[in-house]
Amino acid sequence: MRVDIRPDTTIAEALTLLTRTLGEAGIEAPSRDARFLLQGILGLDGADVLARSDRPVGEDAGRLSEAVRRRVSHEPISRILGRRAFYGRDFIVTPDVLDPRPDTEAAVELALDLIEARGLSDEALSIADIGTGSGILIVTLLAELPNARGIATDISKAALDVARRNAEAIGVADRVEFVATTGLDGCTRPFDLVISNPPYISTGEIGGLERSVRDFDPLEALDGGADGLSVYREIAQNIVELQRSSVLLVFEVGATQADDVVKIFSNSGAHFLKARRDLGGHTRAVALEIHL
């Protein structure tokens, strides 16, 4: 489906045209998405769109036409605009990384709750983020914990480049090291907190995911093996082999995986501390501790 927006098309006309085109393509919330695309590409907020509704879109006409073409193919708005809001901050998103979900904020909240409850918020904590992707976990935690330092690992160098750009944009790049590795291999220093949002979709379920996920998120950021738990097992073994002192563990999990993930780490000597639900009421993050 193609839509051509001309430079002399007004903002109001463009909003109407985008909404109609997205609706005809079966996009679930065409009015909302049209507004987000218009605001993001024109650099306006909602009030500006109303106040300047008779202003021509000008040189942004081509970008708007391309944006609606991409959204019709179910590409997420965050990918079209190249940014995603997470925990009150904007993060760069590229095709090399998982599109951050609001549900992942549960892992951040759980980690911060545990740190605050133990009176450690101002301490010089050492944090590791396994499979960092866009860096949302480590960057957010370092932004919230001004004395903490961290290591972010990923098997994808392209993903690490995105994470590094986000760390620089949010002002924590001087407190984080980015390492291309599996798990924590090669990262020898002890950590106070290990956090991760690993791939946890079972291989057989990937084909049935929503198009916005299946067609646009990197496969390696989704595929958790035959039962979706393979990477958790790898992390559990890796931590036991490398960690030489007690450590807090926080993991994002699939909607039905909490008990299985807790069992995996319990078998490696961890004990369960706490869980956190997402906005949909699913247990989305679990916290454990290993005493060594």
QUIUR-V946514 format. One record per backbone hydrogen bond with DSSP energy under -0.5 kcal/mol. CO is the residue of the C=O (numbers start at 1). NH is the residue of the N-H. If there is no record, write none. Layout:
[[CO NH] [CO NH]]
//
This chain:
[[3 5] [4 6] [6 9] [7 58] [9 57] [10 14] [11 15] [12 16] [13 17] [14 18] [15 19] [16 20] [17 21] [18 22] [19 23] [20 24] [21 25] [22 27] [23 26] [27 30] [29 33] [30 34] [31 35] [32 36] [33 37] [34 38] [35 39] [36 40] [37 41] [38 42] [39 43] [39 44] [45 49] [46 50] [47 51] [48 52] [50 53] [52 55] [53 12] [55 11] [57 60] [58 61] [60 64] [61 65] [62 66] [63 67] [64 68] [65 69] [66 70] [67 71] [68 72] [69 73] [70 75] [71 74] [76 79] [76 80] [77 81] [78 82] [78 83] [82 93] [84 91] [86 89] [89 86] [91 84] [94 97] [98 100] [101 104] [102 105] [103 106] [104 107] [104 108] [105 109] [106 110] [107 111] [108 112] [109 113] [110 114] [111 115] [112 116] [113 117] [114 118] [115 120] [116 119] [120 123] [123 125] [125 127] [125 149] [126 192] [126 193] [127 151] [128 130] [128 195] [129 132] [129 153] [130 197] [132 135] [133 163] [135 139] [136 140] [137 141] [138 142] [139 143] [140 144] [141 145] [144 146] [145 148] [149 127] [150 177] [151 129] [152 179] [153 131] [153 132] [154 181] [155 157] [156 160] [157 161] [158 162] [159 163] [160 164] [161 165] [162 166] [163 167] [164 168] [165 169] [166 170] [167 171] [167 172] [167 173] [168 171] [172 175] [173 176] [175 150] [177 152] [177 179] [179 154] [179 181] [182 185] [184 187] [186 188] [192 248] [193 128] [194 250] [195 130] [196 252] [201 224] [202 205] [202 206] [203 206] [205 208] [206 209] [210 213] [210 214] [211 215] [213 216] [213 217] [218 221] [219 222] [219 223] [222 201] [222 224] [224 230] [225 203] [225 228] [229 233] [230 234] [231 235] [232 236] [233 237] [234 238] [235 239] [236 240] [237 241] [238 242] [239 243] [247 290] [248 194] [249 288] [250 196] [251 286] [254 257] [257 261] [258 262] [259 263] [260 264] [261 265] [262 266] [263 267] [265 268] [265 270] [266 269] [269 291] [271 289] [274 287] [276 284] [276 285] [278 281] [282 278] [282 284] [284 253] [285 276] [286 251] [287 273] [287 274] [288 249] [289 271] [289 291] [290 247] [290 292]]
//
